[in-house]
Amino acid sequence: MATRTIKDRIQSAVVAVLPAGVEVLATGGDGDQIDLRINRVKIRAAWAGEGRLCHIRELLAHLPRRPDIIVARRLSPGARALLRESGAGWVDETGGCA
């Protein structure tokens, strides 16, 4: 089985939580951050690995540009609360989103 890239994981997680027929395209990015176009809206998404609270704190503290959404394998309740307080959206690979 081929290893999926961070770009593929972010795009797949976002597609999974949107209604059928919504077009999601990765349009660029670097490292753990990518730009997505959802229909005609551009957003910035960042990968947070396993999604633990410590991962989210580190990500938010060190990113040069705050993303619109954070994507992770599975966001912990504490990580979700911090993202809600910071005003960032989130999606995880379990199908959760806010």
N, C-alpha and C positions, 0 to 999 in steps of 0.2 A: 504494500500500500504506500502510495506517495505521500510525503509530508506536505500538508497544506501550509501555505504562506499566511502571514498575518493579514495581508490584504484580502486573501480569500476567506479567512475566518471572519473578518469584520463584515465583508460584503454578505456572506452567507447568513450571519446572525441578523443583520438588518433586514434582509429579504424575508427571513422566516417570520418576522413580527409584523410585516406590512401586508395589506390586502393583496390578493392575487391581481396581477396585471400592473402593479406599480413597478416602474423601471428603476433599477438601482445600478449605477455604473461607477466604478472606481476611476477617477479622473486624474489622479496623481497623488503625490505624498512622498514621505520619506520615513524610513524606519518604522516606528510604532504608530505613526500618524498617517492617515490618508484622507484625501478629499473624495467625497461621494457626491454624485448628482442623483437626487431622488426626484424622478420626473424632471421638473425644471428648477428645482431648489438645490443649491449647493450647500453642503455641510462639511464640517471637519470632524473626523472620528479618530479616536485613539484607542490602542490596545492596552489593557491593564492586566494581562496574564491571567492568573488564577482568580483575581477579583477580591482579594482580601483587603481589609481596611488599610493595612500598611502599604499595599500596592497603590491604592487610590491616593493616599496622602503624598506618597513620593511622586506619583505622576503629576498631580496638581501643583506640587511645589516646584517641579523642575521643567515643565513644558514651557517653551518660549511663547507659545500661543495656546490659549485654552480652547479645547475642542468643544464642539456642540454636543457630542455624545461620547460616552466611554463604553467600550465593548470589552467583555471579559468572558472567560470560560463559565464562571458562576460567581456572581457578586454576592458577598456576604451581607447580612442585614445591616451591619455597621457601615459597610461601604455604600450601600444604598442610601442610608440616612445622610451620610456626608455628601453624597452627590446631590441629594434633594436639597440640603442646606445651601450648597454652592450654586444651585441653579442649573446644574448640568444634567442632561438626559443620559439614560443608560440603556444598554441592551446586553443580555448575556446569552450564551449558547444553550441555555436550558429553555429559552423562549420567553424569559422575563423581560419586561421593559417598562420604562416610565419616562 
